[in-house]
Amino acid sequence: MTEGQRLFVGGVWVEPDGGHYEVVDPATEETVGRAPEASRDQVLAACAAAREAFGPWSRTTPEERAAILERAAGIIGARLESYAELARAETGATTATARRMQVGVAAARFRRYARVEPAEWAIPPQINEAGPMGRAAVMGALAVRQPVGVVTCITSYNNPWANPAGKVAPALAMGNTVVVKPAPQDPLSVYRMAEALEAAGVPRGVVNVVSGRSAEVGEAAVSSPDVDMVSFTGSTTVGQRIASVCGRDMKRQLMELGGKGAAVVFDDADVGSAVAGIGTTFSFYSGQICTAPTRVLAQRGVYDRLVEQLAAYAGRLKVGDPREPDTVVGPVISAAHRDRVESYVELGRKEGAVVVTGGERPSVSGKGFYVAPALLADCTNDMRVAREEIFGPVVSVVPFEEEEEGVELANDTEYGLIDYVWSADVARAFRVARQLRAGGVGVNTVGRNMEAPFGGFKKSGVGRDVGSYALHAYSEVQAIVWPG
């Protein structure tokens, strides 16, 4: 591919001021395409275009907006094969994952927010006695969800379809306009999403996409005076910097940040179920997912069996070319990230953990950024490998004795996104779940209910989205009061 991707600003495809850079396939190290490098002025122009479009778009009916989202879902579904192939090449995800969990989920999210839901609800009347404010009266009230305005959506590299769709679709459904700043590693898929929305009839300026490797691109998209809200998915460190700008300018924010999910496995757990769930850290996106159960807390009675079966599970997973149908573990996103993951495995060894399996660099045609799934046993909760987000196919196992200790260890972290509990005693599992300081808890599963609120406690984020909660996240609530 020689022609470079153009930016999408104000409904026009424009050449980037900063030229182009290569997007690399992490499986083959070959060039996938050339992504645009926006200038600060072009980012600010995108924000200004979104501001200009906000008034007319916010006055459209929910039904009009829903129709566009429904058409976009249909277009994405019709182009699933080509979109999935690009997503696979950009991210290194397996073909099945790219189809179902990336493009497929994106189409489903656009379709979900094409459902028109009530945006107002009645408040019980209040009887006011006569006083300095006037005569006695019965006061009626109505709560109304109103759009926030211009939303900057900064998305993560691990899923360039589902993640931005989960921001853009509910934001548009609520009548907001958006400026999307995709991750620099895989921005091309987000431009395909913009093409689908354009084809679906989204008005000019309602959706804008700007990309770049320079930090200046994201900074401009956050600090622009035309922006009312920032929705960010990424590391806690970057989230803290964004939050400081939002706080200074009183911008609304939705932050989905890092995680170090604890999987508390009790003696009576179904070990096979626990192994399959925890094993998704090895396979799903090669562990590059914030919700992964990367920190396993195993009760002593099940500890040895769990470690043995996790090691066997990891050893059976094929690491290789994500285009091959039997590949389970693809590459990580870049050479630098591969080095980072490997350095954590070595750090764990130095800290005293036992590397039961994996961590080495497998040979896959001599190309690609592959890491063999690693299992670190005999860890303690104060080790860095048990405290810091590695974002790769690495699981650390920490033993515990009694239930109270398991809960204490699970909560002994600065993160709190999603934790997990495995136990045959359902009453205990739910009792423990309620004690965990995490935004979500999976009981005997790593599955998700896509209508349940999603977000984190502590340094794992601010706010909740998914389902109807996303409509709240991308709106302001206005109270209208009148005398009855």
Secondary structure, 3 states (H helix, E strand, C coil): CCCCCCEEECCEEECCCCCEEEEECCCCCCEEEEEECCCHHHHHHHHHHHHHHHHHHHCCCHHHHHHHHHHHHHHHHHCHHHHHHHHHHHHCCCHHHHHHHHHHHHHHHHHHCCCCCCCEEEEEEEEECCECCECCEEEEEEEEEEECCEEEEECCCCCCCHHHHHHHHHHHHCCCEEEEECCCCCCHHHHHHHHHHHHCCCCCCCEEECCCCCHHHHHHHHHCCCCCEEEEECCHHHHHHHHHHHHHHCCEEEEECCCCCEEEECCCCCHHHHHHHHCHHHHHHHHCCCCCCCEEEEEHHHHHHHHHHHHHHHHHCCECCCCCCCCCECCCCCHHHHHHHHHHHHHHHHHCCEEEECCCCCCCCCCCCCCCCEEEECCCCCCHHHHCCCCCCEEEEEEECCHHHHHHHHHCCCCCCEEEEECCCHHHHHHHHHHCCCCEEEECCCCCCCCCCECCCHHHEECCECCHHHHHHCEEEEEEEEEC
